[in-house]
Amino acid sequence: MTHSTVSPSTDPAAVARYAEGPRRNVPGYDSLLPMVRILLAERVPVDGRVLVVGAGGGLELEDMARAHPGWRFDGVDPSQPMLDLAAQRLQSAGVSGDRVALHHGYVQSAPAGPFDGATCLLTFHFVPREERAAMVAEIRRRLKPGAPFVAVHLSVADGGAGGEGGAGERDLWLSRYSAFQVASGMAPETADRGRAKVAAELAVLTPEEDEAILREAGFSDVRLFYMGFAFRGWVVCV
């Protein structure tokens, strides 16, 4: 699953446009996917099993499956249309069906594992604040000792560090996020509407809150490895 100004689970047009979204919304997306699998490969064995939370669309599944032909995957997503899109993408990429199992639902619907690694890319900002800790704990519970977990999502600081006009730090970074979308080809008015929707409707925590949730779930060695305007990514271990 990836961030979109319209939920891909409810808008058929957004599902069809899915592959365009990450590159338009997320700075450095084409480099982010290799970074994620490099971090996983440090600990996931050549015949490892990886849990992909928010797997709808299949972009990260395809990337990892191509790069690591011995890995097997369980992908979970609450949107059946997005899972259907993932299945189509994997089939077109020639990824064998016995390597990937797709599960409709939330992380509680995923197999118990244990898994050698896990990812949750561009998904947590759709999860309400009050549900975030429980979701991270469910991922943690499915991982083997020493297994890595990589998470990337919107995460923006609060505070009064201002840009011009005294805008708060959060407003400043969301404005930069919007400007990146415009630079990527999005119409300015569409980017402005999307920025307002993010600010009003998504659960965008601060980096400190995100790291605290990871630690409280039992993850250790919490390391920031990526920052792209309003997005941040961490790698942690069980």
URSUL-V116415 format. One record per backbone hydrogen bond with DSSP energy under -1.0 kcal/mol. CO is the residue of the C=O (numbers start at 1). NH is the residue of the N-H. If there is no record, write none. Layout:
# URSUL-V116415
co=CO nh=NH
co=CO nh=NH
This chain:
# URSUL-V116415
co=7 nh=10
co=7 nh=11
co=11 nh=15
co=12 nh=16
co=13 nh=17
co=15 nh=18
co=17 nh=20
co=18 nh=21
co=20 nh=24
co=21 nh=25
co=22 nh=26
co=26 nh=29
co=28 nh=32
co=29 nh=33
co=31 nh=35
co=32 nh=36
co=33 nh=37
co=34 nh=38
co=35 nh=39
co=36 nh=40
co=37 nh=41
co=40 nh=43
co=40 nh=44
co=45 nh=48
co=48 nh=72
co=49 nh=116
co=50 nh=74
co=51 nh=119
co=52 nh=76
co=55 nh=58
co=58 nh=62
co=59 nh=63
co=60 nh=64
co=61 nh=65
co=62 nh=66
co=63 nh=67
co=64 nh=68
co=68 nh=71
co=72 nh=50
co=73 nh=101
co=74 nh=52
co=75 nh=103
co=76 nh=54
co=76 nh=55
co=77 nh=105
co=79 nh=83
co=80 nh=84
co=81 nh=85
co=82 nh=57
co=82 nh=86
co=83 nh=87
co=84 nh=88
co=85 nh=89
co=86 nh=90
co=87 nh=91
co=88 nh=92
co=89 nh=93
co=90 nh=95
co=91 nh=94
co=96 nh=99
co=99 nh=73
co=101 nh=75
co=103 nh=77
co=106 nh=109
co=107 nh=110
co=115 nh=144
co=117 nh=51
co=118 nh=150
co=119 nh=53
co=120 nh=152
co=123 nh=126
co=124 nh=127
co=125 nh=203
co=128 nh=131
co=131 nh=135
co=132 nh=136
co=133 nh=137
co=134 nh=138
co=135 nh=139
co=136 nh=140
co=137 nh=141
co=139 nh=142
co=140 nh=143
co=142 nh=115
co=144 nh=147
co=147 nh=238
co=148 nh=118
co=149 nh=236
co=150 nh=120
co=151 nh=234
co=152 nh=122
co=153 nh=232
co=159 nh=169
co=163 nh=166
co=168 nh=172
co=169 nh=173
co=170 nh=174
co=171 nh=175
co=172 nh=176
co=173 nh=177
co=174 nh=178
co=175 nh=179
co=176 nh=180
co=177 nh=181
co=178 nh=182
co=179 nh=183
co=180 nh=184
co=181 nh=186
co=182 nh=185
co=187 nh=191
co=188 nh=192
co=189 nh=193
co=190 nh=194
co=191 nh=195
co=192 nh=196
co=193 nh=197
co=194 nh=198
co=195 nh=199
co=196 nh=200
co=197 nh=201
co=198 nh=202
co=202 nh=204
co=205 nh=156
co=206 nh=210
co=207 nh=211
co=208 nh=212
co=209 nh=213
co=210 nh=214
co=211 nh=215
co=212 nh=216
co=213 nh=217
co=214 nh=219
co=215 nh=218
co=220 nh=237
co=223 nh=235
co=226 nh=233
co=228 nh=231
co=230 nh=155
co=231 nh=228
co=232 nh=153
co=233 nh=225
co=233 nh=226
co=234 nh=151
co=235 nh=223
co=236 nh=149
co=237 nh=220
